């Protein structure tokens, strides 16, 4: 009789993903190896392949963990005791140092949208990642629909609501993307680099406020409302 | 005496980069090998290493080529015979099928902003990539400053100008980022997927128009002005 396994399959899977995070942080999203992850997790390469089928599959598994983290975090923000536009702008007022899951969040996110990665991932992890991403989409749809239903937001039709929702998402994603590029690529001549957490006068907040206020909210987003949102995030430990 | 080389160093470098593009398109940004690139370019691995020092260096070299392409393309758009807000929104009205350099543009862009890649790239290619990126930044700065100087745009101060410029860039980057994610990751339940080139009623165009029109332009961006911009892009072969 072989000894009882030390870990349940679920625990072993968490070990593998934790080890992968460590290995990627030490090397890179390109440079990590399955062998190094197995070693770090204290498992054989064979055992590791029970959980992920390839390097690409591992990235999709990590992206799934990341999407669930985002779902949880954004869910808390969208449920906060603030007006709807305050809750939206709060997503850009978070302190990444207090809310990010991996140091390589943004790169992982983009990598796992490449066909080459998706083609080499397992159906199992792909389905989980898609389901996690969809759950975030649905949460935002419900949020905006709720703002319209409650009368907090006055929109002409569903298209207008969809445009607002996608615009907010795009701005948020775009600011993160550009900040990343500029911070890493930065030469000394670069000015205006952002410091996190963002302040009300920083351009991502100003632009989001401007875009939000082109819509008819019961209470448009004022400077005071942004300050109050910051206070709330500090109280929640996210700023 | 050895035979005269078939190619100049510059020509050889172009061969290497062309071969790299082909190899990456066949495998992926993660999966390509230096050996396969050398074979495709008809060069020895030793000759190849005269041009790029590592896989990471090669990605930076390709990102440099990409940035120069973007500089050229955006330069043409920003010089077009259109109003300033028309020229800005034109950047989102381009047909990617007619203007993109690589099929992996967006992923490359994000990859080369990762520390892990940058650390393994050569100083030579890094300097060239940064200089190309900076030249794009300067072009946009001059464009917005020109709009303010000519009286086409009325801004209170430099901060307001900077916020507008960064807001436009972020939106444009954010829409591309999200479209990529959704298109690739897309489940059947997803609605509203964008088709390119974008139409005036698509959310990236509506949101950009809304943001632009929160500023004081001599001629705010009307639906007719967007149509006229589309016509101009068709005439230029970019739509």
HADDOCK unambig.tbl for C-alpha pairs under 7 A between the chains (distance, minus, plus):
assign (segid A and resid 27 and name CA) (segid B and resid 116 and name CA) 6.82 0.50 0.50
assign (segid A and resid 28 and name CA) (segid B and resid 116 and name CA) 5.36 0.50 0.50
assign (segid A and resid 30 and name CA) (segid B and resid 30 and name CA) 5.81 0.50 0.50
assign (segid A and resid 107 and name CA) (segid B and resid 110 and name CA) 6.28 0.50 0.50
assign (segid A and resid 107 and name CA) (segid B and resid 111 and name CA) 6.49 0.50 0.50
assign (segid A and resid 110 and name CA) (segid B and resid 107 and name CA) 6.30 0.50 0.50
assign (segid A and resid 111 and name CA) (segid B and resid 107 and name CA) 6.46 0.50 0.50
assign (segid A and resid 113 and name CA) (segid B and resid 180 and name CA) 6.88 0.50 0.50
assign (segid A and resid 113 and name CA) (segid B and resid 181 and name CA) 5.28 0.50 0.50
assign (segid A and resid 113 and name CA) (segid B and resid 184 and name CA) 5.66 0.50 0.50
assign (segid A and resid 113 and name CA) (segid B and resid 185 and name CA) 6.14 0.50 0.50
assign (segid A and resid 114 and name CA) (segid B and resid 184 and name CA) 6.94 0.50 0.50
assign (segid A and resid 115 and name CA) (segid B and resid 184 and name CA) 6.77 0.50 0.50
assign (segid A and resid 116 and name CA) (segid B and resid 27 and name CA) 6.84 0.50 0.50
assign (segid A and resid 116 and name CA) (segid B and resid 28 and name CA) 5.36 0.50 0.50
assign (segid A and resid 130 and name CA) (segid B and resid 185 and name CA) 6.63 0.50 0.50
assign (segid A and resid 163 and name CA) (segid B and resid 203 and name CA) 4.85 0.50 0.50
assign (segid A and resid 163 and name CA) (segid B and resid 207 and name CA) 7.00 0.50 0.50
assign (segid A and resid 166 and name CA) (segid B and resid 203 and name CA) 6.98 0.50 0.50
assign (segid A and resid 167 and name CA) (segid B and resid 203 and name CA) 6.97 0.50 0.50
assign (segid A and resid 167 and name CA) (segid B and resid 204 and name CA) 6.86 0.50 0.50
assign (segid A and resid 167 and name CA) (segid B and resid 207 and name CA) 5.80 0.50 0.50
assign (segid A and resid 170 and name CA) (segid B and resid 171 and name CA) 6.04 0.50 0.50
assign (segid A and resid 170 and name CA) (segid B and resid 174 and name CA) 4.30 0.50 0.50
assign (segid A and resid 170 and name CA) (segid B and resid 175 and name CA) 5.20 0.50 0.50
assign (segid A and resid 170 and name CA) (segid B and resid 178 and name CA) 6.54 0.50 0.50
assign (segid A and resid 171 and name CA) (segid B and resid 170 and name CA) 6.05 0.50 0.50
assign (segid A and resid 171 and name CA) (segid B and resid 171 and name CA) 5.09 0.50 0.50
assign (segid A and resid 171 and name CA) (segid B and resid 174 and name CA) 5.68 0.50 0.50
assign (segid A and resid 173 and name CA) (segid B and resid 174 and name CA) 5.06 0.50 0.50
assign (segid A and resid 174 and name CA) (segid B and resid 170 and name CA) 4.30 0.50 0.50
assign (segid A and resid 174 and name CA) (segid B and resid 171 and name CA) 5.68 0.50 0.50
assign (segid A and resid 174 and name CA) (segid B and resid 173 and name CA) 5.06 0.50 0.50
assign (segid A and resid 174 and name CA) (segid B and resid 174 and name CA) 3.56 0.50 0.50
assign (segid A and resid 175 and name CA) (segid B and resid 170 and name CA) 5.21 0.50 0.50
assign (segid A and resid 178 and name CA) (segid B and resid 170 and name CA) 6.54 0.50 0.50
assign (segid A and resid 180 and name CA) (segid B and resid 113 and name CA) 6.95 0.50 0.50
assign (segid A and resid 181 and name CA) (segid B and resid 113 and name CA) 5.32 0.50 0.50
assign (segid A and resid 184 and name CA) (segid B and resid 113 and name CA) 5.69 0.50 0.50
assign (segid A and resid 184 and name CA) (segid B and resid 114 and name CA) 6.94 0.50 0.50
assign (segid A and resid 184 and name CA) (segid B and resid 115 and name CA) 6.80 0.50 0.50
assign (segid A and resid 185 and name CA) (segid B and resid 113 and name CA) 6.13 0.50 0.50
assign (segid A and resid 185 and name CA) (segid B and resid 130 and name CA) 6.69 0.50 0.50
assign (segid A and resid 203 and name CA) (segid B and resid 163 and name CA) 4.84 0.50 0.50
assign (segid A and resid 203 and name CA) (segid B and resid 166 and name CA) 6.98 0.50 0.50
assign (segid A and resid 203 and name CA) (segid B and resid 167 and name CA) 6.96 0.50 0.50
assign (segid A and resid 204 and name CA) (segid B and resid 167 and name CA) 6.86 0.50 0.50
assign (segid A and resid 207 and name CA) (segid B and resid 167 and name CA) 5.81 0.50 0.50
assign (segid A and resid 210 and name CA) (segid B and resid 211 and name CA) 6.72 0.50 0.50
assign (segid A and resid 210 and name CA) (segid B and resid 214 and name CA) 6.78 0.50 0.50
assign (segid A and resid 211 and name CA) (segid B and resid 210 and name CA) 6.72 0.50 0.50
assign (segid A and resid 211 and name CA) (segid B and resid 211 and name CA) 5.44 0.50 0.50
assign (segid A and resid 214 and name CA) (segid B and resid 210 and name CA) 6.77 0.50 0.50
